[in-house]
Amino acid sequence: MTSIDWEKNLKTIDLNKIKRFYVRTTNEGPLDCDVWYGIETKDQSLEIPQGAEGENQLLNFTKSLKNFELKGMNSIENKLHECWKNEANNG
């Protein structure tokens, strides 16, 4: 998965090595992005704003994660919503 952050830096993360997927919500909407997809590996992390290019591909990938549950999409709180975690994946 590749994304470009607000400073125009290209960031890449290997989805096959993820250990954690969460949704971070804020009270910034609707004038600013208030939903972020968080992906973490052992050594990297990446947050992707809702509506970013590649969002559909990312969400399609989550269907392959056993016991994945998309949470927090209607939240207006500043909160992390744990969607999936794999303690056994050390990659």
Backbone as numpy.savetxt, mean C-alpha at the origin, in Angstrom:
# Nx Ny Nz CAx CAy CAz Cx Cy Cz
6.85 -3.59 -8.44 5.99 -2.42 -8.44 6.89 -1.19 -8.44
6.59 -0.24 -9.31 7.36 0.98 -9.40 6.44 2.17 -9.20
6.92 3.17 -8.47 6.15 4.37 -8.22 7.09 5.57 -8.23
6.55 6.73 -8.43 7.31 7.98 -8.39 6.78 8.80 -7.23
7.67 9.18 -6.29 7.21 9.93 -5.14 7.06 11.42 -5.46
6.66 12.19 -4.46 6.37 13.61 -4.67 7.58 14.41 -5.12
8.79 13.92 -4.79 10.02 14.60 -5.22 10.52 14.08 -6.56
9.69 13.28 -7.26 9.99 12.72 -8.58 11.06 11.63 -8.53
11.25 11.01 -7.36 12.18 9.89 -7.24 11.47 8.60 -7.61
12.10 7.79 -8.43 11.57 6.50 -8.84 11.85 5.49 -7.74
10.81 4.78 -7.30 10.97 3.77 -6.26 10.40 2.46 -6.77
11.13 1.38 -6.51 10.72 0.06 -6.97 10.74 -0.89 -5.78
9.74 -1.77 -5.73 9.67 -2.78 -4.66 9.21 -4.09 -5.29
9.81 -5.18 -4.85 9.48 -6.51 -5.37 8.26 -7.03 -4.63
7.12 -7.11 -5.30 5.89 -7.55 -4.66 5.97 -8.99 -4.18
6.84 -9.78 -4.77 6.97 -11.17 -4.35 7.69 -11.32 -3.01
8.23 -10.22 -2.51 8.95 -10.25 -1.24 8.23 -9.48 -0.13
6.99 -9.11 -0.35 6.34 -8.28 0.66 6.04 -9.07 1.93
6.16 -8.36 3.04 5.85 -8.92 4.36 4.57 -8.29 4.92
4.23 -7.11 4.43 3.09 -6.40 5.02 2.45 -5.50 3.98
1.12 -5.44 4.05 0.36 -4.52 3.20 -0.66 -3.84 4.10
-0.72 -2.54 4.05 -1.67 -1.79 4.86 -2.27 -0.66 4.05
-3.34 -0.10 4.57 -3.92 1.12 4.01 -3.78 2.18 5.09
-3.19 3.31 4.71 -3.09 4.45 5.63 -4.10 5.48 5.19
-4.96 5.87 6.12 -5.96 6.89 5.80 -5.68 8.15 6.61
-6.11 9.28 6.07 -5.95 10.56 6.75 -7.27 11.31 6.73
-7.29 12.42 7.42 -8.47 13.29 7.40 -8.27 14.45 6.42
-7.40 14.28 5.44 -7.05 15.33 4.48 -8.05 15.47 3.32
-8.88 14.45 3.08 -9.80 14.48 1.94 -10.95 15.43 2.15
-11.64 15.82 1.14 -11.47 15.36 -0.23 -10.53 16.24 -1.07
-9.95 17.27 -0.49 -9.11 18.16 -1.28 -7.69 17.63 -1.48
-7.28 16.66 -0.68 -5.96 16.07 -0.80 -6.12 14.56 -0.71
-5.11 13.82 -1.13 -5.18 12.36 -1.07 -5.31 11.92 0.39
-6.29 11.08 0.65 -6.51 10.62 2.02 -6.47 9.10 2.17
-6.06 8.40 1.11 -5.89 6.94 1.16 -4.56 6.59 0.49
-3.73 5.84 1.21 -2.42 5.42 0.72 -2.29 3.92 0.91
-1.75 3.23 -0.08 -1.46 1.81 0.02 -0.02 1.66 0.48
0.20 0.96 1.58 1.54 0.76 2.10 2.01 -0.66 1.87
3.22 -0.80 1.34 3.81 -2.10 1.04 5.19 -2.13 1.71
5.48 -3.21 2.42 6.77 -3.34 3.08 7.39 -4.70 2.80
8.71 -4.69 2.59 9.50 -5.92 2.56 10.40 -5.85 3.79
11.32 -6.79 3.91 12.26 -6.77 5.02 13.08 -5.49 5.03
13.44 -5.00 3.82 14.37 -3.87 3.72 13.80 -2.60 3.11
12.56 -2.66 2.58 12.01 -1.51 1.87 10.57 -1.24 2.29
10.16 -0.02 2.04 8.74 0.33 2.20 8.37 1.34 1.12
7.11 1.31 0.76 6.62 2.18 -0.30 5.16 2.49 -0.01
4.78 3.76 -0.11 3.38 4.15 0.00 2.94 4.74 -1.33
1.80 4.27 -1.81 1.28 4.68 -3.10 -0.08 5.31 -2.89
-0.30 6.53 -3.39 -1.59 7.18 -3.19 -2.70 6.54 -4.02
-3.88 6.52 -3.45 -5.04 6.03 -4.19 -5.18 6.86 -5.46
-5.49 6.18 -6.56 -5.65 6.85 -7.84 -4.38 6.92 -8.67
-3.26 6.48 -8.09 -1.99 6.50 -8.84 -2.04 5.51 -9.98
-1.25 5.79 -11.01 -1.12 4.86 -12.13 -0.63 3.52 -11.59
-1.24 2.44 -11.99 -0.88 1.11 -11.54 -1.69 0.62 -10.35
-2.61 1.44 -9.86 -3.42 1.05 -8.71 -4.19 -0.24 -8.98
-4.79 -0.37 -10.14 -5.56 -1.58 -10.45 -4.67 -2.81 -10.47
-3.47 -2.71 -11.00 -2.55 -3.84 -11.02 -2.15 -4.23 -9.60
-1.93 -3.23 -8.75 -1.58 -3.51 -7.37 -2.73 -4.23 -6.67
-3.93 -3.74 -6.83 -5.08 -4.37 -6.18 -5.35 -5.76 -6.75
-5.09 -5.95 -8.03 -5.22 -7.30 -8.60 -4.19 -8.25 -7.98
-2.99 -7.75 -7.74 -1.96 -8.57 -7.09 -2.40 -9.01 -5.70
-3.07 -8.14 -4.97 -3.47 -8.48 -3.59 -4.42 -9.68 -3.56
-5.09 -9.96 -4.66 -5.98 -11.12 -4.71 -5.21 -12.43 -4.57
-3.91 -12.40 -4.83 -3.09 -13.59 -4.71 -2.58 -13.80 -3.28
-2.80 -12.84 -2.40 -2.32 -12.94 -1.02 -3.36 -13.64 -0.16
-2.98 -14.76 0.41 -3.90 -15.53 1.24 -4.36 -14.71 2.45
-5.65 -14.66 2.66 -6.29 -13.96 3.78 -6.17 -12.43 3.69
-5.90 -11.91 2.51 -5.85 -10.45 2.34 -7.25 -9.87 2.51
-7.34 -8.76 3.24 -8.61 -8.06 3.41 -8.38 -6.56 3.27
-8.96 -5.97 2.25 -8.81 -4.52 2.04 -9.64 -3.80 3.08
-8.99 -3.00 3.91 -9.65 -2.31 5.02 -9.42 -0.81 4.94
-10.30 -0.07 5.56 -10.11 1.36 5.76 -10.50 2.27 4.63
-11.05 1.74 3.56 -11.32 2.55 2.38 -12.37 3.66 2.61
-13.20 3.52 3.62 -14.20 4.55 3.91 -13.86 5.36 5.15
-12.66 5.17 5.67 -12.26 5.84 6.90 -11.91 7.31 6.65
-12.23 8.15 7.59 -11.83 9.56 7.54 -10.90 9.89 8.70
-10.34 8.84 9.33 -9.42 9.00 10.44 -7.97 8.92 9.98
-7.07 9.46 10.78 -5.64 9.27 10.59 -5.31 7.92 11.23
-5.19 6.87 10.38 -5.07 5.53 10.94 -4.42 4.58 9.94
-3.69 3.57 10.46 -3.18 2.47 9.64 -4.14 1.30 9.77
-4.51 0.74 8.64 -5.43 -0.41 8.60 -4.64 -1.60 8.06
-4.36 -2.55 8.93 -3.60 -3.74 8.54 -4.45 -4.60 7.62
-3.97 -4.87 6.41 -4.71 -5.67 5.44 -4.13 -7.07 5.27
-2.81 -7.18 5.42 -2.16 -8.47 5.24 -0.77 -8.41 5.85
-0.39 -9.51 6.48 0.95 -9.59 7.07 1.42 -11.04 6.97
2.69 -11.21 6.62 3.27 -12.53 6.47 4.56 -12.57 7.27
4.48 -13.05 8.47 5.66 -13.14 9.34 6.69 -14.13 8.81
6.25 -15.15 8.08 7.16 -16.19 7.60 8.01 -15.73 6.43
7.58 -14.68 5.69 8.31 -14.22 4.52 9.43 -13.28 4.95
10.63 -13.78 4.99 11.77 -12.95 5.41 12.47 -12.28 4.24
11.96 -12.48 3.00 12.61 -11.93 1.82 12.39 -10.51 1.68
